[in-house]
Amino acid sequence: MNVRLPAMALAAIMIVAPAAAQTPDLGTIAKASGTPEIPGLKMVWLAPWGEVAKAHSWRNIIVHQTEGPAGSARGGAQAQARNPTRRGVTVWVETDGTVYWAVAENLVPTHGDGANRNDNKYIDNRPTFRQVIGNNSIGVEFAGNYPDVARGPTEAQIEAWRILVKLLRARYGIPLERVYAHNWIDYKDARYCEGCALATLARQWGE
């Protein structure tokens, strides 16, 4: 019995190790094409990834929050997929954490209001003033803060964001300091700070 136990343990290791070795890390997945499975994310692909080298030159990430009710991300993403350059974003996140990739990554939706914030209220606006705009920033929209616009993201959205922001940064080579809340770069509704909690979390999580 004492002789067989190590052999059995070794056999178990040999079975488990190849499976673990075959699981790609997030950095590898981030360079894939098509509709890859992303561990920890429920991703609905309305537009597949192409070759990352042919993607638009995304330099920043802007976090938005829509005043739609819970369940509205799907409809917003589908409308965006039908008309990619309409006012909206590339990626939508539902309250249950489901992520919708709505637009081909070589197309640019209309979002951001011109990076017109220059009051340094939240961040130093000198490097963002008129610079962090929709044309160079991939947008992520979090649904569900209706009817209370000051309502924060759900726990499921936060957990999805934890993975998603790393995925986006790895795919497009975006530095951590270029993750922005919409309200950090634009004058927005004074009732709440759009995207601020999520952008702050991303920076706190770090690398």
N, C-alpha and C positions, 0 to 999 in steps of 0.2 A: 504493500500500500504506500509506504513511504517513498518507494522508487517511482511509482506511477504519478504521484501528485505533481512533481515538477514537470514531468512530460506533458501532463494535461494542461498545466498552467501555460507552458510554452506553446502548446497548440492553440490555446485561447488567444494568446498574444499575437500569434501568427495570423489568426482569423481577423482580429480587431484592427491590427496595425495597418494592413493595406487599405481597409475602408477609410480609416482616419486620414491616411496619406492621400487618398483620392479626393478629399473634400478641399476645394480651392479656398484660399483666403480671400478677404474682401478686396485686397489690392489686385489680385488676379481677376476676380469677377468684374471689377470695375473697368477692365480693358476689353471685355468681351463684346460680341455683337449678338444681335437677335433678342431673345427674351429670356435671359438667364434666370435661374432660381437664385434668390438672394437670401441666405440664411437669416432668419429673424424678421423678415419683411413679407407681408402679403402684398405682392405687386401685381397690379392689373395693367397689362400692356395694351394700350390703345394705339401706340406707335412703337415699333421695335427700335432698338439701338442699331445704328449702322457702324461703320468703322470709326473708331474714336478719332482718328486722324482727319476724318472728313466732317466732324462735328463743327458747329459754330464755335468761334473763339470765345468761350465763356471765361470771364475773368473774375466775376463776383457771384455771390449767392444772395438773393434778397428774399427775406421771409415775410410773407403776407398772411393776413387773417381776413376771411370773408365774413360778411354778416349774414350768410346763409344759415339755415337751421341744420341740425344733425341730419345726415343723409344727403346733403346737397353737393358734396364733392363729386359724386358720380355724375350727376347731371351737368355740373360745371365742366368736368373733364371731357364728357362726351360732346358738349357744345364746342369746347376748345378744339377737339379732334376734328370736328366738321369744318371749323373755320380757324385754322391755327394762328393767324395773325390778329385775331380779334383781341379786345382788351381781356387779359387773363394771363395765365402762366403755363409753364411746361409740365409741372408736377403738382398734383392735388392730393391732399391727405385728409381722409375721413376721420370722424371722431372715434371710430373703432380701430384706427391705425392703418386701415387699408390705404395703400398708395396707388394712385393712378398716374401712369406716365402717358400724358395726353398728346404730346406733339413731338414730331421728329426733331432730333437734336440739332439739325442744321437750319431749322426755321426759328424765327424770333417773334414771339407773341408781344402784344403791346401791354407793358406794365411799367410801373415807376412813373413818377410825375416830373422828372427832369432834374432830380437831385438838387432841389432848390433850397435845402435847409443849410443855413450858414450861421446859426446861433450858438453852436457848440453845446447845446443843452444836454445831449446824451453822449456824444463822442466829438472828437476834434473833426470838424467838418472841412478843414482845408483840403485834405486829399480826396474828399468825396464830392465837394461842391461842383455840380454840373459834370461830374465824371462817372459816377456809379448810376448808370441808366439801363433801361430795358435792353438796349442793343448789345450791351456787354455783360449782362447779368442774367443768370438763370433764376427763374422765379419759382418759389414753392408756396402754395396756398393751403392754409389750414382752415377747414370748414368748421362751423358749429357755434359761433359766438352770437347767435340770435336767440332771444330778443335782447340779451344783455351783452353789449359789445365789449364790456370790461371783463367778461368771463375768459378765464385762461384756457390753455389747451388741456385736453384730457390726458390721463396717464398713458393711454394707448398711443396717442399722438406723440407724446414725449418719447416713449420707447421706440416708436418708428423713426422719429427724427434723429435719435441717437445713432442709428445705423445709416439712415439716409444721408445725413450731412457728411459722414465719413465717405460714403460711396460717391457722392457728387464731387467732393474735394479730390478723392483719389482719381476719379475718371478724368477730370478736367485740370488737375494740377492747381487747384485754388487754395491759396494760403488761408490759414485760420482767421487772420485779421481781415479777410475780405468776405466774411459772413456778416451780413447787415440785416437789421430790422428795417422794414419799410419806413417806420417813423423816425429812424436815425438819419435818413437821407432826404426825406421829404416832409414838408409841413402837412400834417394829417389831422383827422378828427381829434379835437382836444379832449374828448371824453375818455380816450384810452390810448395806449401806446402800442400801435399795431406791430406785432412780430417781435417786440422787445424781449419778452421772457424767453422765447425760443432761441433768438440770436445770442442772448446772454448765456443761456445754457450751453450752446455750442462752443462758445469761447471758454467757458469754465471747464468743459470736458477736455478741451485741449486736444492734443494729438492722440 
